[in-house]
Amino acid sequence: MNDQLFQTSARIPSGDPLEEFMLLNGRYSNFTKETFFIRCASGQNCEADAARLRTWAGQNGGRGYVFTPALSSYLPAPQVEKYVALYQGGQISFPFHFANPIWQETLERSFDRIVDLFQHVRGRSEAAIVRNFSVKILCWMDTYFPKLFVETRKMNRFPKFACGGQLKLAEYLFLYLLFLMGCDVLYISPTGEAAVESPELLALSAPARSVQAPPAAPVLSPAPQPVPAGRPVISMDRIRRPERHPVPPPVRPAPPVPSAPAARPAVSAGRPREPLEFEELAKRASSVVMLKIFDQDGQCLKTGSGVIISDKGYVLTNLHVVNGGHHYGILLEEESDIFYTNELIKYHPDYDLAVLRMDKRRAPIPISQNPGGLVRGQKVVAIGSPLGLFNSVSDGIISGFRELEKVSMIQFTAPVSHGSSGGALLDMYGELIGLITGGYNDGQNLNLAVGYQTITQFARGLF
């Protein structure tokens, strides 16, 4: 969901929220789409507004624009049987599929999210209740997705969905599902409000004033805010999309100057030098990510790990992890979304280091500035995603120091496997002392990491 707050404004001369919705064209960049979810109180003009939207959708047939007077909750018996079969006791077989695997994964995650919201708001999780809700969603998906998502490999245009009628919990969550899939959504009502009792859910969309209101400059905001009277507000959110843009050429770092002192990252200044318990060290996993590397066709080539080293969204990893990728998926602990990026900011083939940038912000792991250096035998903790097992934590010791092709490497014993490359090697103070890079398949726990001095030199200017 929205991970970087910002605000823009635009003026529609007529002050008409319907016209504004028809003209909306949210910005799209870096796999991020601004998506709008609006509730409009049409009042006595509801029938006229519906007629305008019906004409608008008809004139834009085939472009992914849809208007329906209401979402029907009545399902004939044959349809019920069809969608119950698709439900499969919770093992969903969707009636609509995207050709782009990233987009399909977004659908699966978004569906799980609305089911979780439904159970949270209802306060009940009985299998029959969840099944009935899911069957309705699958039916509406089968009805409207083919009309909205007319292209399923590349999103060359963004869909819009408008509806009227009575909006209860299931209907509202279906609109929210469309919203999560990058579809702009408008709900018009003669009563002015959806029949949803949860303020938490209503906060996922934002009200727009009736067309009878005096013209005013609409404000586009990333999250619902208290609205002064007379100012229509549109909710804006950002969601990862599967359309891909060419990756900008990586910037090779300038040759390092050996005599220049390494810049000290501000995040580690003044850290108390007290060893942490393993439970505390394991919490550093929230700043270690799992990486998925995709080719230009959206196929996942491989997985790896990365370490957040800056509160500006910079993720440190190995060049061999991201090499050959067209774009990248970043998975974070406690996040259901995958954050996509094609921003390869910097790389160095000799150090086997690279930096990606993502929009999501999270506290970085401080890079060690230990002036005394490391010693053989000291305890270390490794965090990475070996074999796709997200953020596994292991411990060991430093067993030696090696020079490989003129690069200083730390040899350590903490167990790692394929997929751990780019993960974090920490000292007992929770500071990054190395980036896990590789190991010897023929030996046990003979693993290597690029040391913190090289990392600091490479990443200078990114903190």
C-alpha positions in Angstrom: 0.0 0.0 0.0 1.0 3.6 0.2 4.5 3.8 1.5 5.6 7.4 0.7 3.2 10.2 1.7 2.9 13.1 -0.8 0.2 15.5 -1.9 -0.7 17.0 -5.2 -3.6 19.2 -6.3 -5.5 19.8 -9.5 -8.4 22.1 -10.5 -11.4 20.8 -12.5 -13.2 24.0 -13.7 -16.7 22.5 -13.3 -16.0 21.3 -9.7 -17.8 18.1 -10.8 -16.5 14.9 -9.1 -18.0 12.7 -11.8 -16.2 14.6 -14.5 -13.1 14.5 -12.3 -13.3 10.7 -12.0 -13.7 10.3 -15.8 -10.6 12.4 -16.3 -8.4 10.9 -13.6 -5.1 9.6 -14.9 -3.0 8.7 -11.9 0.7 8.8 -12.3 2.6 5.6 -12.9 6.3 5.1 -12.4 8.7 2.5 -10.9 5.9 -0.2 -10.7 3.8 2.2 -8.7 0.3 3.3 -9.7 -1.7 6.1 -8.0 -5.2 4.5 -7.6 -8.4 6.3 -6.6 -11.3 5.0 -4.5 -14.1 7.6 -4.2 -17.5 7.7 -2.5 -19.8 10.3 -4.0 -23.1 11.5 -2.5 -25.2 12.3 -5.5 -28.4 13.0 -3.6 -31.3 13.8 -5.8 -29.0 13.8 -8.9 -28.2 10.1 -8.5 -30.3 8.9 -11.5 -28.9 11.7 -13.7 -25.4 10.8 -12.5 -26.0 7.1 -13.3 -27.1 8.0 -16.8 -24.0 10.1 -17.3 -21.8 7.2 -16.1 -23.6 4.7 -18.3 -23.1 6.9 -21.4 -19.4 7.4 -20.4 -18.8 3.7 -20.0 -20.6 2.9 -23.3 -18.6 5.5 -25.2 -15.4 3.9 -23.9 -16.3 0.3 -24.5 -13.3 -1.9 -24.8 -11.1 0.5 -22.8 -11.7 -1.1 -19.5 -14.4 1.4 -18.3 -17.4 -0.2 -16.6 -20.5 1.2 -14.9 -23.2 -0.9 -13.2 -26.2 0.4 -11.3 -25.6 -2.1 -8.5 -23.7 -5.2 -7.6 -26.2 -8.0 -7.4 -25.9 -10.3 -4.4 -28.4 -12.8 -5.7 -26.8 -15.9 -7.3 -28.9 -18.6 -9.1 -28.3 -22.1 -7.8 -26.2 -23.2 -10.9 -23.9 -20.2 -10.3 -23.6 -20.9 -6.6 -22.5 -24.5 -7.5 -20.0 -23.2 -10.0 -18.3 -20.8 -7.6 -18.4 -23.1 -4.6 -16.5 -25.6 -6.8 -13.9 -22.8 -7.6 -13.7 -22.1 -3.9 -12.5 -25.7 -3.2 -12.6 -25.3 0.6 -10.3 -22.3 0.6 -7.9 -23.5 -2.2 -9.2 -20.9 -4.6 -9.2 -21.5 -8.4 -9.8 -18.0 -9.8 -12.3 -17.6 -12.7 -10.0 -14.9 -14.2 -6.3 -15.2 -14.8 -3.6 -12.6 -15.7 -1.0 -13.6 -18.3 1.6 -11.7 -16.3 2.6 -13.7 -13.3 3.4 -10.6 -11.2 -0.1 -9.3 -11.8 -1.6 -12.8 -11.0 0.4 -12.8 -7.7 -1.0 -9.4 -6.9 -4.5 -10.8 -7.4 -3.9 -13.7 -5.1 -2.4 -11.5 -2.3 -5.2 -8.9 -2.7 -7.9 -11.6 -2.4 -6.3 -12.9 0.8 -6.3 -9.3 2.1 -10.0 -8.7 1.6 -10.8 -12.1 3.2 -8.7 -11.1 6.2 -10.5 -7.8 6.4 -13.9 -9.5 6.1 -13.1 -11.8 9.0 -11.7 -8.9 11.1 -14.7 -6.7 10.6 -17.3 -9.5 11.1 -15.3 -10.9 14.1 -16.1 -14.4 12.8 -14.2 -16.9 10.8 -16.6 -19.8 10.4 -15.9 -21.7 7.3 -19.4 -21.3 5.9 -19.4 -17.6 6.3 -16.0 -17.1 4.7 -17.1 -19.4 1.9 -20.3 -17.5 1.2 -18.3 -14.2 1.1 -15.7 -15.7 -1.2 -18.3 -17.1 -3.6 -19.8 -13.6 -4.0 -16.4 -12.1 -4.8 -15.6 -14.9 -7.3 -18.9 -14.3 -9.0 -18.3 -10.5 -9.3 -14.7 -11.2 -10.4 -16.0 -13.5 -13.2 -18.5 -10.8 -14.2 -16.4 -7.7 -14.2 -12.7 -8.5 -14.5 -12.9 -9.5 -18.2 -14.5 -6.1 -19.0 -12.0 -4.1 -16.9 -8.7 -5.9 -17.4 -8.9 -6.1 -21.2 -5.1 -6.7 -21.4 -3.5 -9.1 -18.9 0.1 -9.1 -19.9 0.9 -5.4 -20.0 -1.2 -2.6 -18.6 -1.2 -0.1 -21.3 -4.3 1.6 -19.9 -5.8 1.6 -16.4 -9.3 0.5 -15.8 -12.1 2.5 -14.1 -15.2 1.0 -12.4 -18.2 3.0 -11.2 -21.3 1.6 -9.5 -24.4 2.6 -7.5 -26.9 0.7 -5.4 -26.6 -0.3 -1.7 -23.0 -0.9 -0.7 -22.7 -3.5 2.1 -19.6 -5.1 3.4 -19.1 -7.7 0.7 -19.7 -5.1 -2.1 -17.4 -2.6 -0.5 -14.6 -5.2 -0.2 -15.0 -6.1 -3.8 -14.5 -2.5 -4.8 -11.5 -2.4 -2.5 -10.1 -5.5 -4.4 -10.5 -3.6 -7.7 -8.7 -0.7 -6.1 -5.8 -2.9 -5.0 -5.6 -4.2 -8.5 -5.0 -0.7 -9.9 -8.5 0.1 -10.9 -9.9 3.6 -10.2 -13.3 3.1 -8.3 -16.3 5.5 -7.9 -19.3 4.7 -5.8 -22.4 7.0 -6.2 -25.2 6.9 -3.7 -28.4 8.8 -3.1 -27.9 8.5 0.7 -24.3 9.6 0.8 -22.7 6.7 2.6 -22.0 3.0 2.2 -23.7 0.6 4.6 -20.4 -0.3 6.2 -20.2 0.2 9.9 -16.4 -0.1 10.2 -14.7 3.3 10.2 -11.5 1.4 9.5 -12.9 0.2 6.2 -14.5 3.5 5.2 -11.0 5.1 5.7 -9.8 3.0 2.8 -11.8 5.3 0.5 -12.6 8.9 0.7 -15.8 11.0 0.2 -16.3 13.4 -2.6 -18.9 16.2 -2.2 -22.1 16.1 -4.2 -22.1 17.8 -7.6 -24.6 20.2 -6.0 -21.7 21.6 -3.9 -20.0 24.9 -4.8 -17.0 24.4 -7.1 -13.8 24.0 -5.3 -10.2 22.8 -5.9 -10.1 19.1 -5.2 -7.3 17.9 -3.1 -5.6 14.6 -3.9 -4.2 13.0 -0.7 -2.4 9.8 0.0 -4.5 8.9 2.9 -7.9 10.2 4.2 -7.5 13.3 6.2 -10.0 15.5 8.2 -11.8 17.4 5.5 -12.6 21.1 5.9 -16.1 21.9 4.7 -16.3 22.8 1.0 -13.2 20.8 -0.1 -13.9 17.6 -2.0 -11.3 15.0 -1.3 -10.1 12.0 -3.4 -8.2 9.2 -1.8 -5.0 8.3 -3.5 -3.0 5.1 -3.0 0.0 3.6 -4.6 0.1 -0.1 -5.7 2.7 -2.2 -7.4 1.9 -3.0 -11.0 3.2 -5.6 -13.4 4.0 -3.3 -16.3 7.7 -3.0 -16.8 10.0 -0.2 -18.0 13.5 -0.5 -19.2 16.1 -0.7 -16.4 18.2 2.5 -16.4 21.9 1.8 -17.1 23.7 1.1 -13.8 26.1 3.7 -12.5 29.6 2.3 -12.0 31.3 3.8 -8.9 34.3 6.0 -9.2 37.6 4.3 -8.4 38.1 4.3 -4.6 40.7 6.5 -3.2 42.7 4.4 -0.7 43.8 7.4 1.4 40.3 8.8 1.8 38.8 8.1 5.2 35.5 6.2 5.0 32.4 8.2 5.8 30.7 7.0 9.0 27.0 6.3 8.6 25.0 8.5 10.9 22.8 5.6 11.9 25.5 3.9 13.9 26.9 6.9 15.7 26.8 6.6 19.4 25.7 3.0 19.5 26.3 1.5 22.9 28.9 -1.3 22.8 26.9 -3.8 24.7 26.4 -7.3 23.2 22.8 -8.2 22.4 21.0 -11.4 23.1 20.3 -13.7 20.1 16.6 -12.9 20.4 17.4 -9.2 19.9 19.8 -9.9 17.0 17.1 -11.9 15.2 14.9 -8.8 15.2 17.3 -7.3 12.7 15.7 -9.6 10.2 13.0 -6.9 9.7 15.7 -4.9 7.8 16.8 -7.9 5.7 14.9 -8.5 2.5 14.3 -11.4 0.2 14.8 -10.6 -3.5 13.1 -12.0 -6.5 14.8 -11.4 -9.8 12.6 -11.3 -12.9 13.4 -11.4 -16.6 11.7 -9.2 -19.2 8.8 -11.7 -19.6 8.0 -11.5 -15.8 9.5 -14.9 -15.0 11.3 -15.3 -11.8 14.9 -16.3 -12.6 16.2 -16.7 -9.1 16.0 -15.5 -5.5 18.5 -13.9 -3.1 18.8 -11.6 -0.1 19.5 -7.9 0.5 20.1 -5.6 3.5 18.5 -2.2 4.0 21.5 0.2 4.7 19.8 3.6 4.5 16.5 5.1 5.5 16.3 6.4 1.9 15.3 2.9 0.7 18.7 1.7 -0.5 19.1 -2.1 -0.4 22.6 -3.6 -0.5 23.1 -7.0 -2.2 25.5 -8.9 -4.4 25.9 -8.1 -8.0 25.7 -11.8 -8.9 22.2 -11.8 -7.3 20.7 -9.0 -9.4 22.8 -9.6 -12.5 20.7 -10.5 -15.5 17.5 -9.1 -14.0 15.0 -6.9 -15.8 13.3 -5.9 -12.6 13.2 -7.0 -9.0 10.6 -7.9 -6.3 11.5 -7.0 -2.7 9.8 -8.9 0.2 9.8 -7.5 3.7 8.9 -9.1 7.0 5.3 -8.2 8.2 4.4 -7.0 4.7 1.9 -8.9 2.5 2.8 -6.9 -0.6 5.8 -7.3 -2.9 7.6 -4.0 -3.6 8.8 -3.9 -7.2 11.7 -1.8 -8.5 13.9 -1.5 -11.6 16.3 1.0 -9.9 19.7 -0.5 -9.9 21.5 2.5 -8.4 25.1 1.3 -8.3 27.3 -1.8 -8.7 30.9 -2.9 -8.6 31.9 -6.2 -10.3 35.2 -6.6 -8.4 33.5 -6.2 -5.0 30.4 -8.2 -6.2 28.3 -5.5 -4.6 25.1 -3.7 -5.9 22.5 -1.3 -4.5 18.8 -1.3 -5.4 16.4 1.5 -4.4 12.8 0.9 -3.3 10.0 3.3 -2.3 9.3 1.5 1.0 11.1 3.0 4.0 12.3 0.9 6.9 15.0 1.4 9.6 18.4 0.3 8.2 21.0 -2.0 9.8 24.0 0.2 10.9 27.3 -0.7 9.2 30.0 -1.4 11.7 32.6 1.2 12.3 34.7 -0.9 14.8 38.1 0.7 14.7 39.7 -2.4 16.2 38.5 -4.6 13.3 37.4 -8.2 13.5 39.1 -11.1 15.1 39.1 -14.8 14.4 36.8 -16.7 16.8 34.3 -13.9 17.5 30.6 -14.8 17.3 28.5 -13.8 14.4 24.9 -14.1 13.2 23.8 -14.6 9.6 20.4 -13.6 8.2 19.2 -14.5 4.7 16.8 -16.5 2.7 18.5 -19.8 1.9 16.6 -21.9 -0.7 13.8 -19.4 -0.5 13.2 -19.8 3.2 12.5 -16.2 4.1 14.9 -14.6 6.6 16.4 -17.6 8.3 18.7 -16.8 11.2 21.9 -18.8 12.1 24.9 -18.3 14.3 28.6 -19.2 14.1 32.0 -17.7 14.4 34.6 -16.0 12.2 36.9 -18.7 11.2 39.4 -16.7 9.1 40.1 -13.9 6.7 40.8 -14.4 3.0 41.9 -12.4 0.0 40.0 -13.4 -3.1 40.9 -11.5 -6.3 42.3 -8.7 -4.2 39.0 -8.4 -2.2 39.1 -8.9 1.6 36.6 -11.6 2.6 35.4 -12.8 6.0 35.3 -16.6 6.4 32.6 -17.7 8.8 30.8 -20.8 10.0 27.2 -19.8 10.4 25.3 -22.1 8.0 24.0 -20.5 4.8 22.8 -21.9 1.4 21.9 -20.8 -2.1 19.6 -17.8 -1.7 21.5 -16.4 1.3 23.7 -14.3 -1.0 23.2 -10.7 -0.2 22.2 -11.4 3.3 23.5 -9.8 6.5 26.4 -11.0 8.6 26.1 -9.3 12.0 28.4 -9.0 15.0 27.0 -9.3 18.5 26.1 -5.6 18.6 23.7 -6.0 15.8 25.9 -4.1 13.3 26.6 -5.2 9.7 30.1 -6.5 9.5 29.8 -8.3 6.2 27.5 -9.1 3.2 27.1 -12.8 2.7 28.5 -13.6 -0.8 29.2 -17.3 -1.2 30.7 -20.5 0.1 32.3 -23.8 -0.8 29.9 -26.5 -1.8 32.6 -29.2 -1.1 33.1 -28.1 2.5 31.0 -27.7 5.6 30.2 -24.2 6.7 33.0 -22.6 4.7 31.2 -19.4 3.9 32.4 -16.0 2.8 31.2 -12.4 3.2 32.5 -9.0 1.9 33.8 -7.1 4.9 32.3 -3.9 6.2 35.3 -1.7 5.2 34.7 -2.6 1.6 31.0 -2.0 2.0 31.5 1.4 3.6 33.9 2.4 0.8 31.5 1.2 -1.9 28.3 2.7 -0.4 29.8 6.1 0.5 27.2 8.8 -0.2 24.2 6.6 0.1 23.7 6.9 3.9 
